[in-house]
Amino acid sequence: MFDITNYSDHPSRIGFTVFKFREKQRANYFETLLKENDFWFESSIEDDNLHLFGVKKGDFKKAMNANYLVSAKFRNKIIPNTYFRWGVIIIAVFVIILAIIGAIFKT
């Protein structure tokens, strides 16, 4: 099955969730956030530089918040080119204005 999340239930320990990171920077930042919030966790590094963190299910919501912060810090922009990004915004605003004008003067 195709899994797009980076967490799953622990395969052998009931009551734990495992978070997986393939990049060392993301794993280090996640570990820092867990330590700042005083979570109890286990960590290990598997083959192919796969960083695993086991977190208690009672801390799952807070750990997910840390996971979201990791994703937010290391995300890429959808449109990386600044000029193209502003062009898309300007065109979208222009189309919305035309739609409003068309709705007002529809007679």
N, C-alpha and C positions, 0 to 999 in steps of 0.2 A: 504494500500500500504506500502511496505517496504521502509523505509527512512534511508539511512546510513549517512546522513549529520546531523550536530548538529545545523542547522539553518533553519528557514522558514520565510515566510511572516507573519507579525503580523495578528492575526485573526480578530481584530476589528479596528485597526488603519492603514489606508493606508499610505504608505510612511515610514514604519518601518520594520525592520527585527529583529527577535528574535533568539538569540543564547542560546542554552541549554547546561548545564553542570551538570553531576550527581555527580562529585567528587568536594569536597570543595577546594582542592588545585588548581585544574585547574580553577575553577571559580574565586578564589582569584587572581591568576596570570593574567587571562583575564581582570579582573577589574583593576588591577595595570597597565596593558598595555593601557587600555582605558583612564585611568586618566593621564598617562604620555603623551599621544598624544592629550590631551584636547578634547576628544569626549564628546558630550552630550549623556547620556544614562540613561535608567531607569533599575532598577534591582529589582528582587523579588525572594523569595524562596517559591516554591510550595511543595506539598506533596512529600514524599519519598526523601527529600533532593535534589530536582531539582532546580538548580539555573538558572534563566532566566535573560537575558539582552536584552533590546530593544534599537536598534541603528538606527539612521536615515539612509534611503537608500542612501543619498548623501555621507555618510561616509562608505558605504558598503565595498568598495575595501580595504580601510585601516583597517577596522574592520576584514575583512577576513585575512589580513596579520597578525594581532594580533592573530587570531584564529589558523593560521598555526604555529605561534611561540609557542602557547600553546601546540599544538599537537607534535611539534618537541621536546619541553623540556621534555614532559612526555611519550615519546614513549619508547617501549621496543625493544631490539635487536631481529632480526629475529632468529639468532642462538646465544643463550646466553652463551654457553660453548666456551671459548676462543680457546681451542685446536681443537675442532671440527670445529669451524669457519675457522681457519687457514688451517686445513686439506682440507676443501672444496675449499678454494682458491687455494691451491697448486695443488690439483687434476684438477681443472678447467684450470689452467695455463698449466699443463702438457698435457692435452687433446688438448688445442689450439696449443701448440708447435708441437705435433704429427700431427695435421691437416696441419699445415704449411709445415712441412717436407714432408708429403705425397703429398701435392700439388706441391712442388718443384721437387721431384724425381718421379713424375708420368710419366713413360715412357713405 
